[in-house]
Structures are given as C-alpha cells and as structure tokens.
Amino acid sequence: MSPRHVVPAATETPPGPDVLTAHGLVRHFGGLRAVDGVDLTVPPRQVTAVIGPNGAGKSTLFHCLAGAQRPDEGRIRFRGRDITRLPDHRRARLGIARTFQVVSVFPSLTVADNLRVGAENRAGASAAARLLGLPDAAGGRTRQAVERALELAELTDVADVPAGRLPTGTLRLVELGRALAADPSVLLLDEPASGLDDAETARMRALLRRLAGEGLAVLLVEHDMELVFGVADTVYVMAAGRVVASGTPDAVRDDPAARAAYLDPLAGDGEPAPGPGGS
Ligand SMILES: Nc1ncnc2c1ncn2[C@@H]1O[C@H](COP(=O)(O)OP(=O)(O)OP(=O)(O)O)[C@@H](O)[C@H]1O
C-alpha cells in the first residue's frame, strides 16, 4: 500500500466554510525556490502539521499563509475567496490568526491586556462601532472574547499578572491566547512547543486538540515530533521547498519519502523517532 498523499489535493477540496487552501505556491529568494509548488489544505476541526528539516521551506510557507510574505506564484484561498494578495492585517480580520516563533507579548501589560490587544486587532468592526457611538456593544464583545480566550488557554489564574513575570511556557500560552482572543476560525502556529518542557508540551497538545474539537482549523509548523505525531490529523513533510509526503501520522511515519527526507535522519541524530500515537 502506498500511503502517500492520502489527503485530497487543495484543488479537490470544495470551498467549504473556514477551509484555508494553498495551491501551487512558489516563493523564491533570488535563484532559490524556498517554496516550490506546494499544495496544502487546512480544514476546520483538524490539526494540520508541517514538518521537515532545517531550510525545507516551512517558515516561508507559513509566512505566505499568514500574509507576511507574498508568494511569487500560486493561490491561497479562504472560504473559497482568493486572499493571495491580502495583507496580514486583512487576513486577521477574516479570522486567520497567527502566533510567532519568537514570543512577542507585551511584558509590561497584564495577561488579560495582552489578550485584549488580540481581540482589538480583529475588531475593526468594534472600532467602527465605537466611532458610531456604540462603545458598550464593542467593549462587551471584546471583554467576552478576552474571557473566553483566558479560559481556553487556561490563563484565568494569571489574568492580572504582568506578562514579563511569567516563564516561557506560560508566555507561549499567552501568545496563543492573544491569537484566540481574535476569535479566529483558522489558527496558524509557528513552533508552538519551542522552549516548552514535557509537561507544558502535553498541555499544549491537549489545548490544540480541544481547539480543533471546537471547530478551529489549526496549522502548526513544528520541530517537536512528539507533539506533531501526538496531535496532528494530517502531516505534511517538506524537503527542499516541496511536499514530499502527506497524510495521517501513521501513513507518514511509514512513508519512505518522509523517512528518507526527515524522519530517519532525525532518529539518527539521537532524537527520539516518533512512536505510534506519539507520547
Ligand atoms: N529572507 C530570505 N532571504 C533569503 N533566503 C531566505 C530567506 N528566508 C528563507 N530563506 C531561505 O529559504 C530556505 C527555506 O527557509 P525556511 O526558513 O522557510 O525553512 P524552514 O523549513 O522554516 O527552516 P527551519 O526549520 O530552519 O526554520 C532556506 O534555504 C533559507 O535560507
């Protein structure tokens, strides 16, 4: 049995609600094709992971999806709408939220205030409502969004603590909470387990499953294979700008191309090969 590409290609996916797709994405830097013809689907209610060796093009793909970089070729669609040329802040308004590889919270603001920034980033409509003299409705929506995000990210206990006093693991959750406060339908996570210890990674994994269960389309670019193989519904393996394999974690784990490009060398480096079902 060949398990490769068991996920339908982006072109075959109907433009259903909250599906983010990329088709034929190319991004080059001079002569280097950092992303070289990538098709990818990020469906709701699922965790989709992108893995691959250093320099494979994962971050470049992520930046193209988030709107921080423009692809040179190809199309990105959300809910069937072409958003390829839409800048990142406009994508945020549509409900595509992201986190950053290097945590970028405001250290002097409390956790709740950091999340409020996320809620207001999305709330172009709220700002307009305020101008129109509807402060309570807008403020109420923001408050609700912050409270919900605090609860989802399990940050209620530290809501009033300045973010700068919190350890890295909690700051990753603050970063995620800020994205959630924007009430997204797509969540793009850039190495969410970076700097987390085992217990924090387990907490992150449970949180990502819960978010997918609540209907979000979650995409993560991640080096932590325990997290990826424990949480993802679909894994894309990139090497030299291309997707060399994709499918369920089980299918990818057995895929010769995935093994050759990434998993076997990774295990050979002394890092644990992802076991069945993750940790
Ligand atoms: N701004 C840039 N200018 C020139 N080359 C770049 C730029 N950004 C990325 N590259 C190159 O594009 C290729 C893909 O890089 P990218 O960061 O997307 O890979 P990656 O899979 O995310 O790697 P890592 O796991 O190390 O973060 C690499 O060869 C990298 O050097």
Ligand as a Chemical Component Dictionary entry (heavy atoms), coordinates in Angstrom:
data_LIG
# 
_chem_comp.id                   LIG 
_chem_comp.type                 NON-POLYMER 
_chem_comp.pdbx_formal_charge   0 
_chem_comp.three_letter_code    LIG 
# 
loop_
_chem_comp_atom.comp_id 
_chem_comp_atom.atom_id 
_chem_comp_atom.alt_atom_id 
_chem_comp_atom.type_symbol 
_chem_comp_atom.charge 
_chem_comp_atom.model_Cartn_x 
_chem_comp_atom.model_Cartn_y 
_chem_comp_atom.model_Cartn_z 
_chem_comp_atom.pdbx_ordinal 
LIG N1  N1  N 0 14.511 36.300 3.595  1  
LIG C1  C1  C 0 15.226 35.344 2.999  2  
LIG N2  N2  N 0 16.183 35.664 2.118  3  
LIG C2  C2  C 0 16.918 34.717 1.502  4  
LIG N3  N3  N 0 16.754 33.383 1.707  5  
LIG C3  C3  C 0 15.821 33.021 2.586  6  
LIG C4  C4  C 0 15.003 33.958 3.282  7  
LIG N4  N4  N 0 14.153 33.291 4.082  8  
LIG C5  C5  C 0 14.425 31.976 3.922  9  
LIG N5  N5  N 0 15.423 31.814 3.026  10 
LIG C6  C6  C 0 15.975 30.535 2.574  11 
LIG O1  O1  O 0 14.876 29.763 2.121  12 
LIG C7  C7  C 0 15.069 28.401 2.501  13 
LIG C8  C8  C 0 13.878 27.947 3.319  14 
LIG O2  O2  O 0 13.933 28.637 4.565  15 
LIG P1  P1  P 0 12.813 28.465 5.669  16 
LIG O3  O3  O 0 13.200 29.333 6.821  17 
LIG O4  O4  O 0 11.494 28.661 5.068  18 
LIG O5  O5  O 0 12.990 26.929 6.056  19 
LIG P2  P2  P 0 12.453 26.165 7.340  20 
LIG O6  O6  O 0 12.000 24.843 6.882  21 
LIG O7  O7  O 0 11.485 27.002 8.065  22 
LIG O8  O8  O 0 13.777 26.015 8.194  23 
LIG P3  P3  P 0 13.929 25.995 9.813  24 
LIG O9  O9  O 0 13.326 24.706 10.260 25 
LIG O10 O10 O 0 15.418 26.027 9.997  26 
LIG O11 O11 O 0 13.229 27.200 10.345 27 
LIG C9  C9  C 0 16.384 28.328 3.244  28 
LIG O12 O12 O 0 17.398 27.933 2.328  29 
LIG C10 C10 C 0 16.612 29.745 3.708  30 
LIG O13 O13 O 0 17.976 30.039 3.824  31 
# 
loop_
_chem_comp_bond.comp_id 
_chem_comp_bond.atom_id_1 
_chem_comp_bond.atom_id_2 
_chem_comp_bond.value_order 
_chem_comp_bond.pdbx_ordinal 
LIG N1  C1  SING 1  
LIG C1  N2  SING 2  
LIG C1  C4  DOUB 3  
LIG N2  C2  DOUB 4  
LIG C2  N3  SING 5  
LIG N3  C3  DOUB 6  
LIG C3  C4  SING 7  
LIG C3  N5  SING 8  
LIG C4  N4  SING 9  
LIG N4  C5  DOUB 10 
LIG C5  N5  SING 11 
LIG N5  C6  SING 12 
LIG C6  O1  SING 13 
LIG C6  C10 SING 14 
LIG O1  C7  SING 15 
LIG C7  C8  SING 16 
LIG C7  C9  SING 17 
LIG C8  O2  SING 18 
LIG O2  P1  SING 19 
LIG P1  O3  DOUB 20 
LIG P1  O4  SING 21 
LIG P1  O5  SING 22 
LIG O5  P2  SING 23 
LIG P2  O6  DOUB 24 
LIG P2  O7  SING 25 
LIG P2  O8  SING 26 
LIG O8  P3  SING 27 
LIG P3  O9  DOUB 28 
LIG P3  O10 SING 29 
LIG P3  O11 SING 30 
LIG C9  O12 SING 31 
LIG C9  C10 SING 32 
LIG C10 O13 SING 33 
# 
